[in-house]
Structures are given as structure tokens and as C-alpha cells.
Amino acid sequence: MTADLTHQPAHVQLQALHRREISSLELLDLHLAKIDASVINAVVTRDDNAARAAASAADERRARNTSTGILDGLPLTIKDSFETAGLRTTSGSEDLANYVPARDADAVARLRHQGAVIMGKTNTPAYCQDLHTDNSLFGRTLNPHDPERTVGGSSGGPAAAVAAHLTPADLGSDLAGSLRLPAHYCGVYGLRPTLGLIPARGHIPRPPGWITSSDMVTPGPLARHPHDLDLLLDALTTPAPAENNPWAVTLPTTRRPVGQLRLAVWADDANCPVDRDTAEALAAVEEALASAGASVRRTAGPVGFADSLRLFEQLLHATATAATDDDAGAAELAAVRALDEDDVSPRAAFLRHRTQTHRVWLRANEERLQLRKTWHRFFADAPYDVLITPAAPTAAIPAGTRSLMVDGVGRSFFDQTGWANLTSHIGLPSLVVPVGRNTDGLPVGVQLVGPAYADRTLLTMAEELARSTERQT
């Protein structure tokens, strides 16, 4: 069993630690050996001595019966966009090739406080700004299911490492589908929690050492089982001592059987069509849930797809301007002044969003809050417990391509995250769940969306869905 333990979910590995069937140090060494033998280039920075010291400390706590953290002794990896004290953090950029932070990002500190053993950093595109995980510093991360396919981005290294059993779980981040798209492409579970539950301080981009971050970026866990995400969510919503917070988070827990759930399905939209394999996978999910007794209804969606995406893009480009240096900002202002008033090209829209005034942003933010109310009414008045959507239009696309083909029809490259970005600016919990494979044998997932703070409802639903579709974990 010990040799196969790296293939088990995180909660099974923790049970083995608790029963003292294996030590933390032994479990760490099993994972390090897997990383040594791997060719997918998912783990890009390690400090084995520091990791072994942390594992040994966990073993000593367990020997004294003083273990208190819910992840005590569990080895984990961390996306290279999070600052890690004493461990190189590059965010995939040559500019930060030698940057070693003195302080952990808050999310990392919370994991350490719960006893997690940080064994390495996982790859990301430079400054998390691509839907492929490739950079000039470390190179491309390969998809464990097909090395010719992309792992997505920007949390591609985390998703690939989890899928390849190099780590039981990873801490990723999601701004524009950055966690959920790789989870879908690599066939793992990925949770974007309700916005604000997990602090983003210490996440790059934003320059190293900054306190602020994007108003939409959300740290979140990736794992091979929904119960693992539940454990990590507990850890990530428990403040570390240095935060000096006087509060604790208690998220609602739903334990209703699937037959009592009220589910809506937004299966397709002309603004972001899905391919046949994706549609069939979603239909199979509907059938399985209906057979289990759930109330399942199709919907045209609570909001207009195109209008929601337009607002998301406006807010996305605006939030990136805070980290722009003065020279770059001046150049963008000059470029937007030179635009023709009738120019409606993507470049023109990008420049206008990047240089929008505070007054314009405030109006966009008001529109966001109104949209959030619309989503709230959808869940409260319909009422629905969970909305199910496609995770993406297709399974993993060829590595390096800048185009997207949906059943032979070319679409925008950024349609890959169209479904994810329905909720990115609204802040609702969104969970990617692997449900099957396409005709090429590549993973296909669906996205579960719930009302604010219904994160655990989604995780419970994911476990029910895994049982209903008889998926092996």
C-alpha cells in the first residue's frame, strides 16, 4: 500500500498518517521520487532539505500527540505565483528568477499553520498571463493525458502535478478561469471559492511585496477528490496567527441527498458554443442526476452571456492597471487618445478599458453589483441549489495554438474561459468536476456554480455526482 499511496486522494494519505501507517517524511520522499521521475515539467522549484525538516517536525508532533493542524504532515505543492518564505517565487518570469521572499503569501501561511509540508512550486505562464503554461524560464508543462495537448493556464502546473500524482493537492489561483480551465483540461477537481474567503495578499502579479491584489483574483485548491477540497477549504479559511484576525468562518454545510437537490442546467449559448463531446458529457450528467431523483431543469441562464462577458473584460483590464509603471501607463494613455472614435477593434476596447477613469469604473462596479443581485435572485427565487454549465467549449486543445476549434468551426482563443468568466467578476463559488472523457480519451468536466458562500454545497454535490456517474477516483 505504501508504494501506491501517492495515487490515493489527500484525505486517504492523511488517514495513513493519522494511523501511523507511514511517516510524513516517508510520504514526502515518495512524492519527491515521483517528481524526480516525472517528465511533464510541472514542479519547477524545490527545497528538499526544508521540506524534509518540515516533515520531520510533523512526525515529532505526531509522536508527542500534539498535532493540531488538519493537514499536519501532508506534502503539498504551491503555484509559483504565491510568495513562499525562503523558497524561490518567480511567477514564471525571468525578471523574478532569483526572487526569494521573506514572507509567505497569506494563503500559504494558512496552509503551513495547518501543518502542510510545502515540497515545491508548480509552473505558471509569466505573470499568470496566458491560457497555456509555458515560459522562457522553465519551459512548457505537459498534459499528463497527452503531451501534445495544453494543460491550460495559468494554474497549469498545479493541475498537471495533481493529475500526475506528483502531489495530493495544490494551491492555485483564479482570476479569469485560471484555475478551473486547467482543472478541466487535466481531469482534476478545482474550486474557485466565494470571493473574499481566502486572502490574495502575496500573489504575483502585483509587484513582490505589495499588499493589494486584483479585486477578482481568488486563491483556491486543486485535488483529485472533492473531499480533499473540503479539507483544504477548511485550512484556507482559517486565519494564521500573524493575521491577528478575531473571527472564524463557518460555511453552511448541505448534506441532502442528490434526490432532494434542485438543479438548473445552462447547457449551451450561441455566444460560446460547445462541441459535441462536451454536450454529450453534460447530457449524461443530467440523465444521471435525474435518475438519482434530482429535480433537473434546463435554463437559458440567469444573465445575458455577452453582456456579462463585456462587463467582465472591462473590470479585468481595469484591475491590471494598478501594477503598470508610469511609463507604460503614459504610453497607453497616448495610444488611446490616438484611436479613432469609431474604432471598435479588440485592441481599442482593451486600451479604453485599461485607461478608463475612476468615474467609468465606479459605474461598471455598480453594474457588477446589480448583476450579482440578478444571480442572487436566480438561486433564491427559482429556487435552485446549483447551476451546472460546461467547464469549457472543448477538451484540452493542442499545446501552443492560439486558436480554438469547436466542431470544426474557428472561435476566439479566449472562448476557452467564456463559461468560467460568467462568475469571475461576480465572486460566486464555482467548481470544476471531471465527469468523463471525449472521443480522444481526454478529460471532460462540468462547472458547478452556487450562490455566495455555498462552497460546501458544491463540494457535496460533486461527491454525489461522482457516485451518480460511477466515476472512479
Helices and strands as residue ranges (DSSP letters): G 2-7, H 10-18, H 24-37, E 43-45, H 48-63, E 75-79, G 94-96, H 106-113, E 117-122, G 126-128, H 156-163, E 169-174, H 180-186, E 189-192, E 218-223, H 226-236, G 241-243, G 258-260, E 262-265, H 276-291, E 295-298, H 305-320, G 321-323, H 326-337, H 346-354, H 358-381, E 386-390, E 404-406, E 409-411, G 413-417, H 421-424, E 430-437, E 443-449, H 455-468
